[in-house]
Amino acid sequence: MPKTKEKHGKSDFFGVAARSKERAPSLSTQSVSSGANSPETEITLQTLMRTINNNTARIENAISQLDGKLEKLTNQITTVEERLEKVEKNTGAIKTQIQKCEENTEQNFVLTKAVMKENKELKHHIELLENQSCAANVRILGLPDDMERTELLSVLEKWIPEVLKLDIEEDPIYTDRAYKIPMKNSSNKERMRTTIIKLSSERDRDRILIAARKAKEITFNGKKILFFPDLGPETQARRSSLLGIKRQFQELNFKANLLYPAKLKVELRDQ
């Protein structure tokens, strides 16, 4: 058999063997090298430390300023919160006051309605009392103003039964007094004052008014005389206002009559 070739050792690819033969640097050499660069290194470190210290001081200053600003902002926020709390308290107080005002307004409205109703009832009651106080009176319009009070009473006691054809012998009419009421300011000089005669009873008043209504025309010294029932001021005012409405209906050919004490009766044409 042929001899096999001897195997050679592995090749030193990285050249470790060659480099191993070289002398390795000693620690003394490294220290010498380091010692040679130490001044520059110290200067660089000092500069770096100064820079770090300066930056640290700046950062601390900025943080301090930021803390001051944050403290001011915190104080402002606290102030705003306190103001908001006061506003909320004031708002609550205002709401309470508004609620009380609404309740008071409602109570006042109820009281006002009750007072208005009571005043209306009292006014009506006073009107009834006024009408009752003059229930036995008769108003006469058209008598001359130059008649004295004593003369007026004696003349009326004689003249009324004659002109109205009333039998006073069997059923006498008693007149307590007679007077003229002041006339309101008026530019009409021919307007005469109203004469009031106060009778002893409503029955005598009704006898005179019924007889006056039946008579076609009543005159005194050639002047037309009118008889009316005597009413209180409120009723008389309502009656006067109805007279204008009555004339308007009559102009439209409606039959309208003024009823006692202050009512207007209107009859339609087809009825």
Secondary structure as a PSIPRED ss2 file (coil, helix, strand):
# PSIPRED VFORMAT (PSIPRED V4.0)

   1 M C   1.000  0.000  0.000
   2 P C   1.000  0.000  0.000
   3 K C   1.000  0.000  0.000
   4 T C   1.000  0.000  0.000
   5 K C   1.000  0.000  0.000
   6 E C   1.000  0.000  0.000
   7 K C   1.000  0.000  0.000
   8 H C   1.000  0.000  0.000
   9 G C   1.000  0.000  0.000
  10 K C   1.000  0.000  0.000
  11 S C   1.000  0.000  0.000
  12 D C   1.000  0.000  0.000
  13 F C   1.000  0.000  0.000
  14 F C   1.000  0.000  0.000
  15 G C   1.000  0.000  0.000
  16 V H   0.000  1.000  0.000
  17 A H   0.000  1.000  0.000
  18 A H   0.000  1.000  0.000
  19 R H   0.000  1.000  0.000
  20 S H   0.000  1.000  0.000
  21 K H   0.000  1.000  0.000
  22 E C   1.000  0.000  0.000
  23 R C   1.000  0.000  0.000
  24 A C   1.000  0.000  0.000
  25 P C   1.000  0.000  0.000
  26 S C   1.000  0.000  0.000
  27 L H   0.000  1.000  0.000
  28 S H   0.000  1.000  0.000
  29 T H   0.000  1.000  0.000
  30 Q H   0.000  1.000  0.000
  31 S H   0.000  1.000  0.000
  32 V H   0.000  1.000  0.000
  33 S H   0.000  1.000  0.000
  34 S H   0.000  1.000  0.000
  35 G H   0.000  1.000  0.000
  36 A H   0.000  1.000  0.000
  37 N H   0.000  1.000  0.000
  38 S H   0.000  1.000  0.000
  39 P H   0.000  1.000  0.000
  40 E H   0.000  1.000  0.000
  41 T H   0.000  1.000  0.000
  42 E H   0.000  1.000  0.000
  43 I H   0.000  1.000  0.000
  44 T H   0.000  1.000  0.000
  45 L H   0.000  1.000  0.000
  46 Q H   0.000  1.000  0.000
  47 T H   0.000  1.000  0.000
  48 L H   0.000  1.000  0.000
  49 M H   0.000  1.000  0.000
  50 R H   0.000  1.000  0.000
  51 T H   0.000  1.000  0.000
  52 I H   0.000  1.000  0.000
  53 N H   0.000  1.000  0.000
  54 N H   0.000  1.000  0.000
  55 N H   0.000  1.000  0.000
  56 T H   0.000  1.000  0.000
  57 A H   0.000  1.000  0.000
  58 R H   0.000  1.000  0.000
  59 I H   0.000  1.000  0.000
  60 E H   0.000  1.000  0.000
  61 N H   0.000  1.000  0.000
  62 A H   0.000  1.000  0.000
  63 I H   0.000  1.000  0.000
  64 S H   0.000  1.000  0.000
  65 Q H   0.000  1.000  0.000
  66 L H   0.000  1.000  0.000
  67 D H   0.000  1.000  0.000
  68 G H   0.000  1.000  0.000
  69 K H   0.000  1.000  0.000
  70 L H   0.000  1.000  0.000
  71 E H   0.000  1.000  0.000
  72 K H   0.000  1.000  0.000
  73 L H   0.000  1.000  0.000
  74 T H   0.000  1.000  0.000
  75 N H   0.000  1.000  0.000
  76 Q H   0.000  1.000  0.000
  77 I H   0.000  1.000  0.000
  78 T H   0.000  1.000  0.000
  79 T H   0.000  1.000  0.000
  80 V H   0.000  1.000  0.000
  81 E H   0.000  1.000  0.000
  82 E H   0.000  1.000  0.000
  83 R H   0.000  1.000  0.000
  84 L H   0.000  1.000  0.000
  85 E H   0.000  1.000  0.000
  86 K H   0.000  1.000  0.000
  87 V H   0.000  1.000  0.000
  88 E H   0.000  1.000  0.000
  89 K H   0.000  1.000  0.000
  90 N H   0.000  1.000  0.000
  91 T H   0.000  1.000  0.000
  92 G H   0.000  1.000  0.000
  93 A H   0.000  1.000  0.000
  94 I H   0.000  1.000  0.000
  95 K H   0.000  1.000  0.000
  96 T H   0.000  1.000  0.000
  97 Q H   0.000  1.000  0.000
  98 I H   0.000  1.000  0.000
  99 Q H   0.000  1.000  0.000
 100 K H   0.000  1.000  0.000
 101 C H   0.000  1.000  0.000
 102 E H   0.000  1.000  0.000
 103 E H   0.000  1.000  0.000
 104 N H   0.000  1.000  0.000
 105 T H   0.000  1.000  0.000
 106 E H   0.000  1.000  0.000
 107 Q H   0.000  1.000  0.000
 108 N H   0.000  1.000  0.000
 109 F H   0.000  1.000  0.000
 110 V H   0.000  1.000  0.000
 111 L H   0.000  1.000  0.000
 112 T H   0.000  1.000  0.000
 113 K H   0.000  1.000  0.000
 114 A H   0.000  1.000  0.000
 115 V H   0.000  1.000  0.000
 116 M H   0.000  1.000  0.000
 117 K H   0.000  1.000  0.000
 118 E H   0.000  1.000  0.000
 119 N H   0.000  1.000  0.000
 120 K H   0.000  1.000  0.000
 121 E H   0.000  1.000  0.000
 122 L H   0.000  1.000  0.000
 123 K H   0.000  1.000  0.000
 124 H H   0.000  1.000  0.000
 125 H H   0.000  1.000  0.000
 126 I H   0.000  1.000  0.000
 127 E H   0.000  1.000  0.000
 128 L H   0.000  1.000  0.000
 129 L H   0.000  1.000  0.000
 130 E H   0.000  1.000  0.000
 131 N H   0.000  1.000  0.000
 132 Q H   0.000  1.000  0.000
 133 S H   0.000  1.000  0.000
 134 C C   1.000  0.000  0.000
 135 A C   1.000  0.000  0.000
 136 A C   1.000  0.000  0.000
 137 N E   0.000  0.000  1.000
 138 V E   0.000  0.000  1.000
 139 R E   0.000  0.000  1.000
 140 I E   0.000  0.000  1.000
 141 L E   0.000  0.000  1.000
 142 G C   1.000  0.000  0.000
 143 L C   1.000  0.000  0.000
 144 P C   1.000  0.000  0.000
 145 D C   1.000  0.000  0.000
 146 D C   1.000  0.000  0.000
 147 M C   1.000  0.000  0.000
 148 E C   1.000  0.000  0.000
 149 R H   0.000  1.000  0.000
 150 T H   0.000  1.000  0.000
 151 E H   0.000  1.000  0.000
 152 L H   0.000  1.000  0.000
 153 L H   0.000  1.000  0.000
 154 S H   0.000  1.000  0.000
 155 V H   0.000  1.000  0.000
 156 L H   0.000  1.000  0.000
 157 E H   0.000  1.000  0.000
 158 K H   0.000  1.000  0.000
 159 W H   0.000  1.000  0.000
 160 I H   0.000  1.000  0.000
 161 P H   0.000  1.000  0.000
 162 E H   0.000  1.000  0.000
 163 V H   0.000  1.000  0.000
 164 L H   0.000  1.000  0.000
 165 K C   1.000  0.000  0.000
 166 L C   1.000  0.000  0.000
 167 D C   1.000  0.000  0.000
 168 I C   1.000  0.000  0.000
 169 E C   1.000  0.000  0.000
 170 E C   1.000  0.000  0.000
 171 D C   1.000  0.000  0.000
 172 P C   1.000  0.000  0.000
 173 I C   1.000  0.000  0.000
 174 Y C   1.000  0.000  0.000
 175 T E   0.000  0.000  1.000
 176 D E   0.000  0.000  1.000
 177 R E   0.000  0.000  1.000
 178 A E   0.000  0.000  1.000
 179 Y E   0.000  0.000  1.000
 180 K E   0.000  0.000  1.000
 181 I C   1.000  0.000  0.000
 182 P C   1.000  0.000  0.000
 183 M C   1.000  0.000  0.000
 184 K C   1.000  0.000  0.000
 185 N C   1.000  0.000  0.000
 186 S C   1.000  0.000  0.000
 187 S C   1.000  0.000  0.000
 188 N C   1.000  0.000  0.000
 189 K C   1.000  0.000  0.000
 190 E C   1.000  0.000  0.000
 191 R C   1.000  0.000  0.000
 192 M C   1.000  0.000  0.000
 193 R C   1.000  0.000  0.000
 194 T E   0.000  0.000  1.000
 195 T E   0.000  0.000  1.000
 196 I E   0.000  0.000  1.000
 197 I E   0.000  0.000  1.000
 198 K E   0.000  0.000  1.000
 199 L E   0.000  0.000  1.000
 200 S C   1.000  0.000  0.000
 201 S C   1.000  0.000  0.000
 202 E H   0.000  1.000  0.000
 203 R H   0.000  1.000  0.000
 204 D H   0.000  1.000  0.000
 205 R H   0.000  1.000  0.000
 206 D H   0.000  1.000  0.000
 207 R H   0.000  1.000  0.000
 208 I H   0.000  1.000  0.000
 209 L H   0.000  1.000  0.000
 210 I H   0.000  1.000  0.000
 211 A H   0.000  1.000  0.000
 212 A H   0.000  1.000  0.000
 213 R H   0.000  1.000  0.000
 214 K H   0.000  1.000  0.000
 215 A C   1.000  0.000  0.000
 216 K C   1.000  0.000  0.000
 217 E C   1.000  0.000  0.000
 218 I C   1.000  0.000  0.000
 219 T E   0.000  0.000  1.000
 220 F E   0.000  0.000  1.000
 221 N C   1.000  0.000  0.000
 222 G C   1.000  0.000  0.000
 223 K E   0.000  0.000  1.000
 224 K E   0.000  0.000  1.000
 225 I C   1.000  0.000  0.000
 226 L E   0.000  0.000  1.000
 227 F E   0.000  0.000  1.000
 228 F E   0.000  0.000  1.000
 229 P E   0.000  0.000  1.000
 230 D C   1.000  0.000  0.000
 231 L C   1.000  0.000  0.000
 232 G C   1.000  0.000  0.000
 233 P H   0.000  1.000  0.000
 234 E H   0.000  1.000  0.000
 235 T H   0.000  1.000  0.000
 236 Q H   0.000  1.000  0.000
 237 A H   0.000  1.000  0.000
 238 R H   0.000  1.000  0.000
 239 R H   0.000  1.000  0.000
 240 S H   0.000  1.000  0.000
 241 S H   0.000  1.000  0.000
 242 L H   0.000  1.000  0.000
 243 L H   0.000  1.000  0.000
 244 G H   0.000  1.000  0.000
 245 I H   0.000  1.000  0.000
 246 K H   0.000  1.000  0.000
 247 R H   0.000  1.000  0.000
 248 Q H   0.000  1.000  0.000
 249 F H   0.000  1.000  0.000
 250 Q H   0.000  1.000  0.000
 251 E H   0.000  1.000  0.000
 252 L C   1.000  0.000  0.000
 253 N C   1.000  0.000  0.000
 254 F C   1.000  0.000  0.000
 255 K E   0.000  0.000  1.000
 256 A E   0.000  0.000  1.000
 257 N E   0.000  0.000  1.000
 258 L E   0.000  0.000  1.000
 259 L E   0.000  0.000  1.000
 260 Y C   1.000  0.000  0.000
 261 P C   1.000  0.000  0.000
 262 A C   1.000  0.000  0.000
 263 K E   0.000  0.000  1.000
 264 L E   0.000  0.000  1.000
 265 K E   0.000  0.000  1.000
 266 V E   0.000  0.000  1.000
 267 E E   0.000  0.000  1.000
 268 L C   1.000  0.000  0.000
 269 R C   1.000  0.000  0.000
 270 D C   1.000  0.000  0.000
 271 Q C   1.000  0.000  0.000
